[in-house]
Amino acid sequence: MIIVNTDFISGKELQTLGLVRGATIQSKNIGRDITQSFKTLVGGELKAYTQMMSEARDLATQRMIAEAETVGADAIINVRYATSAVMQGAAEVMAYGTAVKFL
């Protein structure tokens, strides 16, 4: 599966199949949440949250790809990511794009 953030794939004619998306809501356990809150006092990277968001993007991407495969897509173009805080210590990540088939 080819995934790009452009509206074309060089050398390919595309048939648009439609929007595909994948999403997840992730949180860290309470112990990690407490240790990360202490980190905000001194500053620096919140590594547990960085890891959580990376895992969430990967999962959202995999779910988007799975949806594209169900409609017979060869690629996904115009891929974008959106995030939002759902509650303290939890975030939603959504990956979305346009599923296409090669002509």
C-alpha positions as CSV (number, residue, x, y, z in Angstrom):
1,M,0.0,0.0,0.0
2,I,1.4,3.4,-1.0
3,I,0.6,6.2,1.4
4,V,1.4,9.8,0.5
5,N,0.4,13.3,1.6
6,T,0.2,14.6,-1.9
7,D,-2.8,14.6,-4.2
8,F,-1.0,12.5,-6.9
9,I,1.5,9.6,-7.3
10,S,4.0,10.2,-10.0
11,G,3.5,8.2,-13.1
12,K,0.1,6.8,-12.0
13,E,-3.4,7.5,-13.2
14,L,-5.8,7.3,-10.2
15,Q,-9.4,6.4,-9.7
16,T,-10.8,7.9,-6.5
17,L,-12.6,5.4,-4.2
18,G,-13.4,7.7,-1.3
19,L,-12.4,8.8,2.2
20,V,-10.8,6.2,4.5
21,R,-9.9,6.8,8.1
22,G,-8.5,5.1,11.2
23,A,-8.7,6.4,14.8
24,T,-7.7,5.5,18.3
25,I,-7.9,7.0,21.8
26,Q,-4.8,6.3,23.9
27,S,-3.9,7.0,27.5
28,K,-1.0,6.2,29.9
29,N,-1.5,4.3,33.1
30,I,-1.9,6.4,36.3
31,G,1.6,5.7,37.4
32,R,3.1,7.1,34.2
33,D,0.7,10.0,34.3
34,I,1.9,11.0,37.8
35,T,5.6,10.7,36.9
36,Q,5.0,12.8,33.7
37,S,3.2,15.5,35.7
38,F,6.4,15.9,37.9
39,K,8.4,16.3,34.7
40,T,6.4,19.4,33.8
41,L,7.8,21.1,36.9
42,V,11.4,21.0,35.6
43,G,10.7,21.0,31.8
44,G,11.9,18.7,29.0
45,E,10.4,16.1,26.8
46,L,7.6,13.9,28.2
47,K,9.0,10.7,26.8
48,A,6.1,8.5,27.9
49,Y,3.6,10.8,26.1
50,T,5.8,11.0,23.0
51,Q,5.9,7.2,22.9
52,M,2.1,7.1,23.5
53,M,1.4,9.5,20.6
54,S,3.8,7.6,18.3
55,E,2.0,4.3,19.0
56,A,-1.4,6.0,18.5
57,R,-0.4,7.4,15.1
58,D,0.9,3.9,14.1
59,L,-2.4,2.3,15.2
60,A,-4.5,4.9,13.5
61,T,-2.5,4.5,10.3
62,Q,-2.9,0.7,10.3
63,R,-6.6,1.1,10.8
64,M,-6.8,3.5,7.9
65,I,-4.9,1.1,5.7
66,A,-7.2,-1.8,6.7
67,E,-10.2,0.3,5.7
68,A,-8.6,1.1,2.3
69,E,-7.8,-2.5,1.7
70,T,-11.5,-3.4,2.2
71,V,-12.5,-1.1,-0.6
72,G,-9.8,-2.5,-2.9
73,A,-7.4,0.5,-2.8
74,D,-3.9,0.4,-4.2
75,A,-2.9,3.6,-2.4
76,I,-4.0,6.4,-0.1
77,I,-3.3,10.0,-1.1
78,N,-3.7,13.3,0.8
79,V,-3.0,11.6,4.1
80,R,-3.4,13.8,7.2
81,Y,-3.4,13.3,10.9
82,A,-5.5,15.1,13.5
83,T,-5.2,14.9,17.3
84,S,-7.4,16.1,20.1
85,A,-7.4,15.8,23.9
86,V,-10.3,13.7,25.1
87,M,-9.6,14.1,28.8
88,Q,-6.6,14.6,31.1
89,G,-3.9,12.1,29.9
90,A,-5.8,10.7,27.0
91,A,-5.7,11.8,23.3
92,E,-7.5,10.8,20.1
93,V,-5.4,10.4,16.9
94,M,-7.2,10.2,13.6
95,A,-5.5,9.3,10.3
96,Y,-7.4,10.0,7.1
97,G,-6.9,10.2,3.4
98,T,-8.4,9.4,0.0
99,A,-8.3,5.8,-1.1
100,V,-7.4,5.4,-4.8
101,K,-7.0,2.6,-7.4
102,F,-4.4,2.6,-10.1
103,L,-5.8,2.7,-13.7
